[in-house]
Amino acid sequence: MRLFALRDYRRLFSAQVIALFGTGLTTVALGLLAYDLAGPDAGMVLGTALTVKMVMYVVIAPLAAAYVDRFPRRTLLVLLDVVRGAVVLALPLVTEVWHVYVLIGLLQAASAAFTPTFQAVIPDIVTDESAYTRALSASQVASTMESLLSPVLAAVALAFMSFDRLFLGTSAGFLLSGLLVLSARVPDAHPRAHTRAWDKAAAGIRTFLRTPRLRGVMALNLVVAAAGSIVVVNTVNHVRDRLGGSQSDVAWMLAASGTGTLLAALVLPRVLDRVPARTVMTTGAGVLVAGTTAAVALTAAGAVTWTGTAVIWTGIGIGMALVITPTGKVLRASVARNAIPEAFAAQFSLSHLAWLITYPVAGWLGTSAGFTVAWSVLAVLAAAGAAGALLLWPRHEGRAAATSPVTPARHPSGNDRSTLAEAA
């Protein structure tokens, strides 16, 4: 079956891509808005806003997964897009920092509800098993491309307009996403037990705690979050205040990290056919520890340069891809087929909890004590996570994850695949 020959899937995928790029452009513009409102305290504002985002994802996403079948899915998706468009449209009008926190809370609550709702629709539209697998892969590719292209598009746009115009464009994008969803046929979900999502999340976390390689993945989540927080939270102040760069320069520096992620992601599929996932992921952890350490050295020595920053940011992007890309393969090799959804749901929650720890360190401590202190703490967290992964994930477990097939179990039914889509 040709995946994009399916009219409804084609329109829903287009809606997802447009919404993804809208979210990416909003992230760039949000950093510049924080700088416009708070100047040197922009890191604290952005760190708080992103902490609010993580809280919403941790709290709202499981609730949405559990209760989404109570509502007409197409109506809900369109309504959430309208809410996101309205919130983004209001962001350039704010005059107080607390306004940002309220609006970001609303925006991320809507996004946290949109994601599981949208993903649960896909298996009901793409009924062929191989086409469904390609649909999940297409969503992952779209997310990867967004991380690279959103900062580049923002950099180009900022050469011709002020950052507040980005909010207008992203608001229009969310509304267009809603129109595409409205034009597609979206079947409603079959009612189910509403405790199921919570039960699966709890079961998934128990699986993580008792499986050595998954305990290693938990530790690696901390490494990714520690290094990634430097890029996401502190780039705007680092580029504007220390390097004396422009709004467009902020976007280009974020694009340097995205470029590293994309380059590594393109190479990794062939590497993972020959190299154990544990080796690839712990190597990525080493790259991230080196990147955070280099960032500390850069700021401590006062030798801040464009080239040095771009190299470190690109290295962090590469390290993140080395850790994140094989994670799905490890999860699938660690549990029975019918337990895959709960493993992915647990990884979603645990990875976001790691960011919930590191975002405040980068934002609050970076503003109050300086980048050297904050990045040193993040470097220690990254090193602790890398060491924990090496200790918790034995080498023989790494070989098993790379070579052994998934534990035999029954083939997932439509309902099982719906839950997998929610978790992925």
C-alpha positions in Angstrom: 0.0 0.0 0.0 1.3 3.5 -0.9 1.1 5.4 2.3 0.6 8.9 0.8 -2.0 7.6 -1.6 -4.3 7.6 1.4 -6.1 11.0 1.3 -7.0 11.3 4.9 -3.5 10.3 6.1 -1.9 12.7 3.6 -3.9 15.6 5.0 -3.3 14.6 8.6 0.4 14.2 8.1 0.5 17.7 6.4 -1.3 19.1 9.5 1.3 17.4 11.7 4.2 18.8 9.8 2.8 22.3 9.7 2.1 22.2 13.5 5.6 20.9 14.2 7.2 23.7 12.3 4.9 26.2 14.1 6.0 24.8 17.4 9.7 25.0 16.4 9.4 28.6 15.2 7.5 29.5 18.4 10.4 28.1 20.5 12.9 30.4 18.7 10.6 33.4 18.9 9.9 32.7 22.6 13.6 32.9 23.4 13.8 36.3 21.7 10.6 37.5 23.4 12.1 36.5 26.8 15.2 38.5 25.9 13.1 41.5 24.9 11.2 41.4 28.2 14.0 40.4 30.6 17.3 41.1 28.9 20.0 39.4 31.0 17.4 37.5 32.9 16.0 35.9 29.7 17.5 32.5 30.6 15.5 32.5 33.8 12.3 33.4 32.0 12.9 30.8 29.2 13.9 28.2 31.8 10.7 28.7 33.7 8.6 28.7 30.6 10.1 25.4 29.4 9.7 23.9 32.9 6.0 24.8 32.6 6.1 23.0 29.3 7.5 19.8 30.8 5.0 19.9 33.7 2.2 20.1 31.2 3.6 17.2 29.2 4.1 15.0 32.2 0.6 15.7 33.6 -1.6 16.3 30.6 -0.4 13.7 28.1 -1.3 10.7 30.3 -4.7 12.2 31.0 -5.3 12.8 27.3 -4.3 9.3 26.5 -6.7 7.9 29.1 -9.8 10.0 28.4 -9.5 11.1 24.7 -12.0 8.5 23.6 -14.8 10.4 25.4 -14.8 13.2 22.7 -15.2 13.4 18.9 -11.5 13.2 17.8 -11.7 15.5 14.8 -13.5 18.2 16.8 -11.0 17.9 19.6 -8.0 18.2 17.3 -9.4 21.2 15.5 -10.3 22.9 18.8 -6.7 22.3 20.1 -5.2 23.8 17.0 -7.5 26.9 17.3 -6.4 27.2 21.0 -2.7 27.0 20.0 -3.1 29.5 17.2 -4.9 32.0 19.5 -2.3 31.6 22.3 0.6 32.2 19.9 -1.2 35.2 18.4 -1.4 36.7 21.9 2.3 36.1 22.9 3.7 39.2 21.1 1.1 41.3 22.9 2.3 40.5 26.5 4.0 43.1 28.6 4.7 41.2 31.8 6.8 38.0 32.3 4.0 36.2 34.1 1.8 36.6 31.0 4.4 34.4 29.2 4.1 31.7 31.8 0.3 31.6 31.6 0.2 31.6 27.8 2.9 28.9 27.6 1.0 26.8 30.1 -2.1 27.0 27.9 -0.1 26.4 24.7 1.7 23.3 26.0 -1.4 21.9 27.6 -3.1 22.0 24.2 0.0 20.5 22.6 0.2 17.7 25.2 -3.4 16.8 24.5 -3.0 17.1 20.7 -0.1 14.6 20.4 -1.7 11.4 21.8 -5.0 12.3 20.2 -3.5 12.7 16.8 -1.2 9.6 17.0 -4.1 7.5 18.1 -6.0 8.3 14.9 -3.3 7.0 12.6 -3.8 3.2 13.1 -7.6 3.7 12.4 -6.8 5.4 9.1 -3.7 3.3 8.0 -4.9 -0.2 8.5 -2.2 -2.0 6.6 0.5 -3.1 9.1 3.6 -2.3 6.9 2.1 1.1 5.9 1.4 1.8 9.6 5.0 1.2 10.5 6.0 3.6 7.7 3.6 6.2 9.0 5.3 6.0 12.5 8.7 6.4 10.8 7.4 9.4 8.7 6.4 11.1 11.9 9.8 10.6 13.4 11.5 11.9 10.3 9.3 15.0 10.4 10.2 15.7 14.0 13.9 15.3 13.2 13.7 17.6 10.2 11.8 20.2 12.2 14.6 20.4 14.8 17.0 21.4 11.9 14.9 23.5 9.6 12.8 25.5 12.1 15.9 27.5 13.3 17.1 27.9 9.7 13.7 29.2 8.6 13.6 31.5 11.7 17.1 32.8 10.8 16.0 33.6 7.2 12.8 35.2 8.4 14.5 37.3 11.0 16.7 38.8 8.3 13.5 40.5 7.0 11.2 41.0 10.0 11.2 41.3 13.7 10.7 38.3 15.9 7.1 39.2 16.8 6.1 38.6 13.2 7.2 34.9 13.7 4.3 34.5 16.1 1.9 35.7 13.4 3.2 33.1 11.0 3.1 30.3 13.5 -0.5 31.2 14.5 -1.5 31.0 10.9 0.2 27.6 10.7 -1.8 26.2 13.6 -5.0 27.4 12.0 -4.0 25.9 8.6 -3.3 22.6 10.5 -6.8 22.8 12.0 -8.3 23.3 8.5 -6.5 20.2 7.2 -7.7 18.1 10.1 -11.2 19.4 9.4 -11.0 18.3 5.8 -10.0 14.8 6.7 -12.2 11.9 7.9 -11.3 11.2 11.5 -13.1 8.2 13.0 -14.0 8.4 16.6 -12.4 6.1 19.1 -14.1 3.1 20.6 -14.8 3.6 24.4 -12.4 1.7 26.7 -11.5 1.4 30.4 -10.2 4.8 31.4 -7.7 3.5 33.9 -5.8 1.7 31.1 -3.3 4.4 30.3 -2.3 4.9 33.9 -2.0 1.1 34.4 0.2 0.8 31.3 2.4 3.8 32.4 2.9 2.2 35.8 3.7 -1.2 34.3 6.2 0.4 31.9 8.0 2.2 34.7 8.2 -1.1 36.6 9.7 -2.7 33.5 12.3 0.0 33.4 13.3 -0.5 37.0 13.8 -4.2 36.7 15.5 -4.3 33.3 19.2 -3.5 33.3 19.4 -2.0 29.8 16.3 0.1 30.4 17.8 1.4 33.7 20.7 2.4 31.5 18.3 4.3 29.2 16.9 6.1 32.2 20.4 7.3 33.1 21.1 8.4 29.5 17.9 10.5 29.6 19.6 12.7 32.2 22.7 13.0 30.0 20.6 14.2 27.0 18.6 16.7 29.1 21.7 18.1 30.8 23.5 18.9 27.6 20.4 19.8 25.6 19.3 22.4 28.3 22.5 24.4 27.6 21.5 24.8 24.0 17.8 25.3 24.4 17.8 27.6 27.4 21.0 29.5 27.3 21.7 30.1 23.5 19.8 33.4 23.4 21.7 35.1 26.2 25.0 33.5 25.2 24.7 34.8 21.6 23.2 38.2 22.3 25.1 39.2 25.5 28.5 37.3 25.2 28.9 37.2 21.4 27.1 40.4 20.6 25.0 38.6 18.0 21.6 39.5 16.5 18.2 37.8 16.6 19.1 35.9 13.4 22.4 34.8 14.9 20.5 33.1 17.7 18.5 31.0 15.2 21.6 30.1 13.3 23.4 28.9 16.4 20.4 26.7 17.2 20.5 25.4 13.7 24.1 24.4 14.3 22.9 21.9 17.0 20.1 20.7 14.7 22.6 20.1 11.9 24.7 17.9 14.2 21.5 15.9 15.1 20.4 15.5 11.5 23.9 14.4 10.2 24.2 11.8 12.9 20.6 10.6 12.4 21.3 10.0 8.7 24.4 7.9 9.3 23.1 5.9 12.3 20.8 3.4 10.6 23.7 1.7 8.8 25.9 1.9 11.9 23.3 0.3 14.1 23.2 -2.7 11.8 26.8 -3.5 12.8 27.4 -1.9 16.2 25.5 -2.7 19.4 23.1 0.0 20.5 24.8 0.2 23.9 28.1 1.1 22.2 26.4 3.8 20.1 24.4 5.3 23.0 27.2 5.3 25.5 29.5 6.9 22.9 26.9 9.6 22.5 26.8 10.1 26.2 30.6 10.5 26.1 30.2 13.1 23.4 27.6 15.0 25.4 29.8 14.9 28.6 32.7 16.3 26.5 30.4 18.9 25.0 29.2 20.2 28.4 32.7 20.1 29.8 34.0 22.1 26.8 31.1 24.6 27.3 32.2 25.1 30.9 35.9 25.5 29.8 34.8 28.0 27.2 32.9 30.3 29.5 35.3 29.9 32.5 38.3 30.9 30.4 36.4 33.9 29.0 37.5 32.9 25.5 34.0 32.9 24.0 34.2 32.7 20.2 31.7 32.1 17.4 33.6 29.2 16.1 34.1 27.5 19.5 30.4 27.9 20.3 29.3 26.5 17.0 31.6 23.5 17.3 30.3 22.7 20.8 26.7 23.2 19.8 27.1 20.9 16.8 28.8 18.3 19.0 26.0 18.4 21.4 23.5 17.9 18.5 25.5 14.8 17.4 25.7 13.4 20.9 21.9 13.8 21.3 21.2 11.9 18.1 23.6 9.1 19.1 21.6 8.6 22.3 18.1 9.2 21.1 18.0 7.5 17.7 18.6 3.9 19.0 16.3 4.2 22.0 13.3 2.8 20.2 15.2 -0.2 19.0 16.4 -0.9 22.6 12.8 -0.6 24.0 11.4 -3.0 21.4 14.2 -5.5 22.1 13.5 -5.3 25.8 9.8 -6.2 26.1 7.2 -8.5 24.6 5.4 -7.1 21.6 2.2 -6.5 23.5 4.2 -4.5 26.2 5.8 -2.1 23.7 3.1 0.7 24.3 3.7 0.8 28.0 7.5 0.9 27.5 7.2 3.9 25.2 4.8 5.6 27.6 7.2 5.1 30.4 10.1 6.5 28.3 8.0 9.5 27.4 7.4 10.3 31.1 10.9 9.5 32.3 12.6 11.5 29.6 10.4 14.6 30.3 11.1 14.3 34.0 14.9 14.5 33.2 14.3 17.8 31.3 12.1 19.0 34.2 15.3 18.7 36.4 17.7 20.3 34.0 15.7 23.2 32.6 15.6 25.1 35.9 19.3 24.5 36.4 20.1 26.1 33.1 17.6 28.9 33.4 17.5 29.8 37.1 21.0 29.0 38.2 22.4 30.3 34.9 20.8 33.7 35.5 21.6 34.0 39.3 25.0 32.4 39.4 26.3 32.6 35.8 26.9 30.2 33.0 30.1 28.8 34.5 28.3 27.6 37.6 25.2 26.4 35.9 27.0 24.6 33.1 29.3 23.0 35.7 26.3 21.5 37.5 24.9 20.3 34.2 28.2 18.8 33.3 28.3 16.9 36.6 24.7 15.7 35.9 25.7 14.6 32.4 28.8 12.7 33.8 26.7 11.1 36.5 24.2 9.9 34.0 26.9 8.5 31.7 28.6 6.7 34.5 25.2 5.4 35.7 24.5 4.1 32.2 27.8 2.2 32.1 27.2 0.6 35.5 23.5 -0.2 35.1 23.7 -1.5 31.5 26.1 -4.5 31.4 27.9 -5.2 28.1 26.2 -8.5 27.6 22.8 -6.8 27.9 24.0 -4.4 25.1 24.7 -7.3 22.8 21.3 -8.8 23.5 19.5 -5.5 22.7 21.3 -5.3 19.4 20.9 -8.9 18.2 18.0 -10.6 19.9 14.5 -10.5 18.4 11.5 -9.2 20.4 10.1 -11.7 22.8 7.4 -13.6 20.9 3.9 -12.5 21.7 0.6 -12.1 19.9 0.4 -9.8 17.0 -1.0 -6.4 18.1 -4.6 -5.8 17.4 -6.0 -2.5 16.3 -6.5 -1.4 19.9 -2.9 -2.4 20.7 -1.6 -0.4 17.8 -3.7 2.6 18.8 -2.0 2.5 22.2 1.4 2.1 20.6 0.8 5.2 18.5 -0.1 7.1 21.6 3.0 6.0 23.3 5.3 6.6 20.3 
